[in-house]
């Protein structure tokens, strides 16, 4: 074990507690049995479907409510595994969170500094781990923050180093600057920290949420190109609305946060465009009309880019703000031409675009997706590998030796009848699911249970369009195949 402190500092045996807390995250490694989902292709796709509420907006609202003094209500919140993970983490910090039929009610901790003295479980959520790790650094007592096997492989070193620059006494228990970590409770002093802009915007979001709790002003300097600016803008908007004194430079490479108090308020969460992208892509693959509900049209989400991308591909998209709906009209059911998309600000729809591109009569070139190599799976490589297995002509593109995008040359259809892996990533599964709908025979997919992380009603929504799915068992699957 890499870290050590005297017994009177740590209290209970941190490592033993940690192992007990994270053991449930190891089951996927055993490979004894896994369930696959057999999905039959369809001849058409149309109907009315409900888009889930935004996961990022829900998570940020929960964080604000937790840190505010008073009662915060979050209307139209998303209830899925990753928002549940955020709620449980915030309960561990000291918030009281009650679920009502139509909203969340959160009693925040305000300016108090509770002595947590426990393990906080982030499971597979990078945002939960990163933000809670930063918040734990502002607490006076030791806190362990951990996650499941997938999260423990993700890059955390830039965040931990930035927190140390601000005065945190924080260590990786495994000694690799990865999860799990222990914060020894020395609070954040303030000052200047540096973060890379080309790994994860969540590093910046984490520091921004914790910075108002520091003893002095905090400055964040971002090096290199800044990717996923839309997520940072969402964070800045949440902080500003909550009364935090925060400013950002126009190029979003410099931030300044003053010590300030979070103010309770009411939030109304809007639609999630990453989740909507799977329904929109399916609508683009077939002729007909599709209506999406719980769609308001005004969004700071970078993944809103899926709408103009579809329009560029020749699909008609119309918003009706009076009824909170979006209508997709696609009479030809085909996409022809050579198209190029930059995804620097919308990385979560990279897998969706790969699925969509498989049916473009011509080519779809996607660049700027290098951040996705740090997600739950290396998403470009995952989609290229699985679509190639299905017969799709897709080529990975590299820039300076880094996997940055792909070019896919589509066809009218493919034979199907293959088994495709989700690579342990819910967005890979949902994208491959959509790609399989227009193939000639049923495919089998791993990882379908993971839709609960962000889109728990995914299979129910697609069933409305007549998509038939059957869970089948596959025995004795090697552990590496499940990854």
Helices and strands as residue ranges (DSSP letters): H 7-10, H 14-22, G 23-29, E 33-39, E 47-50, H 55-67, E 68-69, E 71-75, H 81-93, E 96-99, E 103-107, E 119-121, H 126-136, E 143-146, G 151-153, H 157-165, E 170-172, E 181-183, E 191-196, H 201-211, E 218-223, H 229-241, E 246-248, E 254-257, E 262-263, E 266-268, H 273-284, E 288-293, G 302-304, H 305-312, E 316-320, E 325-330, E 335-342, G 347-349, H 350-357, E 360-367, G 370-374, H 379-389, E 393-399, E 402-409, E 419-420, H 426-436, E 443-445, G 448-453, H 458-463, E 469-475, G 479-482
